[in-house]
Amino acid sequence: MFPIIRRISVQAVIVTFFAFFCLTAWLAVFFLNACWLWAAIPATGLLTLAFADIRQHQHSILRNYPVVGHLRSLFEAFRPELRQYFWESDLDGKPFSRRQRSLVYQRSKESQETVAFGTQLDVGAAGHEWIAHSIYPSLFKGDLHIMIGNKQCAQPYKSSILNIGALSFGALSDAAISALNQGAKIGGFAQNTGEGGISPYHLMGGDLIWQIGTGYFGCRDAFGRFDADLFKSVAVNPLVKMIELKLSQGAKPGLGGMLPASKNTAEIAGIRNITPGTDVISPAGHTAFSNAKDMIRFVGKLRSLSDGKPVGIKLCIGSKREFREICDAIYAGNIIPDFITIDGAEGGTGAAPVEFSDHVGMPLYEAIAFAARVLREYHLEKSIRIIASGKITDGFDIIRALALGASGCYSARAMMFSLGCIQALQCHSDKCPVGIATQDRSRVHGLVASDKRVRVANYHRNTLKATVKLLEACGCEDLSEIDPANIFRKLKEGRSASYQAIYFAESEDMQSLLEVSSFN
């Protein structure tokens, strides 16, 4: 008897159940009451689905567990939402925790942003970081703006230390781009256009940093090559304050930008000079140059064509040798970029292969420190500003970046949170539920730029206000007084080291790094 039971498959049990259910329902219809149709029709549908699942060959789960196997797909579809709303703690959530997201929401809405009962962080865990305060707090007297533009630049730009990171029209909706630009205008900071070119929605009065990627969108000819005349006609726009030449991106270094066909509308295609409705994958490298010397000459060409506006490069550092080659080319060609944007491997994107997002490129803080050391070696630190990009959210993030050698920061995903992004992780699908990372008009309708622009400005202002409070607590009266020796990281139980020791110690000192105590 028991061997027979073991040979009965789950498939047979399920099909038998639905067949019995269907038969019973139809018998009730014929012999009892026609009202039983409400059960008979669904039962017939379920039985039909069960036979269809058994006959198909694509999904093993459905063949073995007809009908009920569909529940797996249902649960998978709602898994992110269930986790976020029911099981995620304040410190969970990737790439941004609930607490990080909530902080941006609170600052953008100007609601209460304090916490009760103390920190939830494990301050004794390896990796915990903190800043050394002073028992003699000061009053911050410095400026939260920096001048970008060296002696070769004819039109230096006074920039906020916090600007909107690269977000293209195409990756984001027209309403989102418009709200960001209007928020930048209200708050007196700048918006990076991303590599998708300058759209009408970027031209709402806010300052622009025009990013030029490998696709040369907005300044390309019919063959996808750089068009100097077209570039010049756009670059001289008074709203364009700086030009950023993108070499690589932190979330996918070594790959070009990617725009799914579902997002490539006729309007976007017209702005980019491409075919609508197709996947847009920019080349991995530039066609205008193929080595450091030619790249630096191209920087000089862009500066000349833009009538002397600040021009810089953006990259995620991979090969340290190649970064030094760029510095060698700067010296050899006597063409000095006005800034270098360092994009960390933890940076964001709308679409990237997992291997590239997870395992390619140098993390932000290591990269900033390395770039700062090399620029000092070449005596370029006073001519070239470093801009940090990659998961910058709050005042402590800004201070950490400045301590390591950055002069300013970009924030992209946090600015999206200020628009109402809920981290649904649907940026690549054109199904963003809040109308930010989509071209679906029914979804974009929910984002009202006139309301969100104020929240963008609020987030920027309140984050800088928090940065100033931190600086005052540390006794700093000016940005120049931020010291890497005053920021610490827990290395192991009872042992920690300052940023100065971790990132700027001489090679012979590195062996004793683990023995450095923050309490000495």
N, C-alpha and C positions, 0 to 999 in steps of 0.2 A: 504493500500500500504506500509506504513512505517514498520508495523510489519513484512511483508514479507521480506523487505530489511534487517531487523535486524536478521532474521533467516538464511540469506545467510552467510555461513562460509567463512572465509579467505581461507581455504583449497579449497573450490569449486571455488572461484575466480581464484586462482593460477592455478589450474588444467585446468579450462576453457580457461585461457589465453594461456597456453602452447599448449592445444589441437587446438585452433584456429590458433596459430602461425604455428604449425606443418602442419595442413591441408592446410593453405594458401601457405606454401612453396612447398608442393608436387603438388598442383594444378599449381603453377607457373612452376614447372619442366615439367609437362605433356603438358601444353597448351601454354607456352611461350618459355622457353629456358632451356636446360639442365644445364646451368651455375648456375641455382638456387639450384643445389645440395649442394652447399656450405652452404646454409641456411637450406635445408630440413634435411640433415643428423644430424647436431647438434640439430635441433628442435625435431627430433625423439628421440634422446638421452635424451634430457631434459624431454620430456613427459614420457619416460620410467622410468627415475629417479623419477619423481613426483609420479607415481603409486607405485614404489618400496618404497618410503618414507611413503606413506599412509598405506601400508600393513605391514610394520615392526612395532615392539612393544617396542623396546628398548629406543627410543628417542621421547619424547612427542613433542619437538619442531619441529622435522621433520614431525611427523604425522599431526600437525596443520598447519605447514608452509612448505609444500614440496618444495624442491629445494632451495628456498631462505634461509631456515633454515641452510643450509650448510655454509652460509656466517659467521654465528656466530663462527663456528669452525675455519674458515679461519682467522677471526680477532683475536680470542684467540691465535692462533698460532703465529701471528706476533705482538701481544701486547707488549712483552718485548722490541723488537727491535724498534717499533714505539715510545714507551715511552722514550727509551734511546736516540734515535737520534733526536727526534723532540720536545718532551715536557719536558724532564728532565732538570732542572736548574743545575747550578754548585754545589749547595749544596744538591740536591736531589740524589736519588739512594741509594739502600740498598743492601748489608750491607756496601758498600763503596760508597761515593759520587763521582760524576764526578770529582770534584776538587782533591780528594784524589788519584783517579786513574791517573788523568793527571799529578800529581806531580811525581808519580813513573815513568810514561812514559818519562817525561822530564828528570828526573835524569838518567834513564837508557840509554837514547839516548844522554845525555849531551847537551840538547837543553835548551833554555831560560826557567827558572823556576820562574821568578819573576812575580808579579801581579801588575796591575795598578789601580790607583784611590782609593786605600784603601780596608779594609776588607769588605767582604760581610756578615760576621757573625753579629748577633744581640748581641752586647756586653752587653746589658742590660738584656738579657733574663736569666731566671733561668737555671743553668747548665753551663753557659759560664765559661771557665777556662782561666787563664793567669798566667804568671810567672813574679815575681818582678825583674826588671833589676836594674843595678847599674849605677850611674852617673860616676863611676870610673871603666870602663871596664878593664879587665885584659888580659894577654896572657896565654892561656891554656898551661900548662907545663906537664900535667899528661899523663898517658898511657891509650889508649882505649882498653887495654887488661887486663884480670884478670886471676889469677892463681886459678884453680879449682883442689882441692885435699887436704884433711886434713892430719894429722899426720899418719893416718892409710893407706894412699894411697902411693904406691911405685912409681907411674908414674904420677905425677901431669901434668895437661895440661894448657898451656897458651892460653886462649880463647879470641876471640874478644868479645866485649860487644854486638854485633849483629851477629846472626847466622841464617842459614836457618832452619825454623821450620819443624816439622814432615810432610813429604810428601812421601808416599810409591810408589814404582814401582808397578803398578797395578791401583792405583788411578790415577797416572800420567803415561804418555807414556815414552818409553825408551829415546826418544830424549829430553824430558823435564828433566828427571832425570840426563841425561848426561850433559846437558847444565848447570844445577844447580851445579853439582859437579865440572865441569871445571871452572865455575865462582868462586866457593869457592876457588879453587886452585889459580886462578889469584889474587884474593883479599886477600888471607890469612885468611880465616874464615872457619867455619865448616858447614857441612850439616847433619841434622838429617834424618836418613833413613826412619822414620815412622815405623810402626809395621810390614810391609810387608817383612822384611828381606833385606839382602844385595844382590843386583843384580850386574851383570857385569858393568852396567851403573853407579853404585855408585863408581866404582873403577877406576876413571879417574885421580886420583892424589890428589883430595881434601880431607881434613880431614873429618872423619865421627864420628857421635854420633849414635851408634847403639841402636835403640829402641827395647825393648823386650815387646811385648804385651801378652794378654791372650791366643793368638793362638800359641805363641812360634815359629812363622815362621822363618825359618833359623836355628832353634835349637830345633826341635821337632822330636819325634820318630813317628812310623807308627800309633800310637794311639793318637797323638796330645799332648803327655806329654813332659815336658822339658827333653832334652837330654844333660847331662853335657858334655860328650865327644865332641859332635857336636858343642856345644856352645864354648868350649875351642879352638877348631880348627879354628873357625872363629874369636873369640875375640882377639887372639894373632896377627892378621894381623896388621902391623904397621900403616895402614891408620885408623884403629879404635882407636880413641883417648879416648872415654868415652862410658859408657854403661848407658842407661836410661831404668829403669823398669817402664812401663806404668801401672798405676792402674786405671785411668779413663781419659776421654777426655772431654774438656769443651763443645763441641758442642753436646755431647750425653753422659753425665755422667751416669753410671749405665748400659750402653750397650756396647757390644763389637764392634769391627770394622766391617764394612760391605763393601763387594766387590760384585757388581752385576755379574751375570753369563756372561753377555755380555763382561765384561772386563777380565774375568778369562780365559786367553789364556793358551795354553799348556806350553809356556815358563814360565809364571807367576806361574802356578801350580807346575812346576818342582822346582822352587826356594822355594816355600812355602811348598812343599811336601803335596799337596792336589789334589783333582780330578778336572780336567779342565772342563770348561763349566757349573759349578754349582755356585749358590749363596754361597758366603763365609761369614758366620756370626760368628765372634769370640765369645767365651763365655763371659758372663758379668764379671766373676771373674776368678782369677787364680786358677789353680789346684795344683800348687806347694806350696801354703800356704793358710790359711783361717783366719788368725788373725795377729795383728800387730807384735807380738813377732816372729812368724814364718816368716813374711815378712822381718823383719830386719835381721834375720838369713840368709834368701835367698840373701839379698843384700851382706852380708859378703861372701857368697858362690860365687856369681858372681865376686866379687873383687878378691877372691883367684884364681878362674879359669881363670881370664883375666890377671893374673900375676901382680896384684896390680894397674890396671887402675882405674880412677875415676868412681864410680858407684853412681847413684842417682835414685830418684823416680819422676814420673810425676803424678800429680793428679789435678782434679778439686775439690776444697773443697766444701763439702756438709755439713756433720756433723762436727761441731767444736770439739765435744767430741772425735770423731775418730782421728782427727788430733793430739789432745793432747795425745791420746793413743799411737800414733806413737812415739811421743817424749818420753813418758814414757818407751816404749820398747827400744828406743835408749839408754836411761840411764841404764835400767836394763840389756841389753845385751852387753853394751859397744861396740856396732858396730855403727859407725857414718857414714851415707851416706855423700858423698862429695857435693852433690847438691840436691835441690828439685825444680823441674819445676812446677810452678803454672800456670795451664791452666784456663783462664777465661771462663765464660759461653758464652761470645761473640765470642769464638773461632770458627774456620771454620771446615768444613767436606765436603766430597763428597756426603754423603748420611746419613740422620738421620731423625727420626720421628719429626714432627713439635712440638709436646708437649715437647720433650726433648730439642730441639734447643732453644725453646722460654721460657721455664719455669723451667728448672732444672739446679742447680749449682749456685755457687757464682760468681758474676762479678769479673773481673780481679783485679781492683785496691783495692776493699774491701778485696779480698783474699790475695793479697800481704801484705797489712798492717797487717791483722790478723796473717798470718804466721810469719812475722817479729817480731811482739809482742811476740808470743808464743816462738819462738826460743830464744829471749832475756830472757824470763822468765826461760828457761832451760839452759841458758848460752851456747847456741849452735850457736849463730850468727857468731862466728869467724871460726867455723868448717864447717858449711853448707852454701853453696852459694844458693841464690834464683835466678832462671831464670824465667822471665816473658814471658808468651805466650798468645796471644789473641789480634788481631787487632792492632799490632804495625806497624806503617806506616812511621812516620816521626820523626824528632829529638825531638819534644815536647813529643811525646808518650814515647820515650826512657827515657827522663829526668823525666817524671812523674813516671815511673816504678822504676827508680833508687832512686828517692826521698822517695818512700814508703818502700824501703828496698831490692829491687832486685839488683843483681850484674850484670846481663846481660839480654838480651832479645832474643827471637826467633821471626822471621817474616816468615810466610808461604805464605799467600795470596798476600802480597805485592811483594814477590819474584816471584810469578806467574804472577803478572802484569808486572814485568820487562821482563818476557819471551814473553809477548804479550797478556796475558789473557784480555778479554774484558768484563768480568763479565756477560757472557751469561746465567749463572745459569743452565747449562746443564751438570754439572759434573757427575751426577748420571745416565745420559742417554747414555753415550758412544758416544755422538754427539757433543763434544766440537768443535766449528768451527775453532779453531786455533791450534788444535793438541796437546794440553797440557794434558787435563784430558780425554783421550780416548785411546783405543787400535785399533781404526779404521785406517788401514795403509794409506788409501787415505787422511785422515785428518792429521795424524802424518807427512806425507810427506811435509807439508807446514812449519814445524818447523825445522829450520836449526840450529843445536846445536853450530856450529862454530861461528855463528853470535850472537846468544842469550847469549852465555856464557860471552861475553864482556859486554852485557847490565846488566847482573846479577852483575858482578863485579863493573860496573859503579854506579848502584843504591846503592850498599853497601857503596862504597867510598863516594859518594856525600851526602848520608844520615848522615854518621858519620861526614862529613865536616860541615853539617848544625847543627849537635848536638854541635860540638865544638864552632861554632859561637854563638849559644844560651848561652852556658856556659860562654864564654868570656863576652858577654853582661851583664851577671848576676854577673860578678866579680869572677867567679870560676876558679881557677888555676888547680884544680884536681877534679876527680870524687867524692872524699870523702867530698868535700865542698857542694855538692848538699843537700839542706835543705828543708824538707817538709813545713817549715814555710814560704817559699818564693813562694809557688804555691797556688793560690787561686781559689775558685769556688763561683760563684754568687748563692746565696740561694733564695733570693727574692729581690724585689725592694729596693735598698739602703742597703742591707745586704749581706755580703759575709763572708767567713771564709777560713782560710788556711788549707792545707792538715794536718798540725800538729793538728789543732783544731778538724777537722772532723774525722780523723782516729786514732789519738793517745791521745786524751783528756781522762782524768780520767772520770769514770762513773758519778761522781757528777757534772762534768763540762758540761755534755752533755745537761742538761736542758737549759743552757744559750747559747747554740751554735748559735741559730738563732739571738741572739743579738750581736754577734761578728761582727764588721765591718772591712772590709779590709783597710779602710782609717785611722784606729786608729794607 
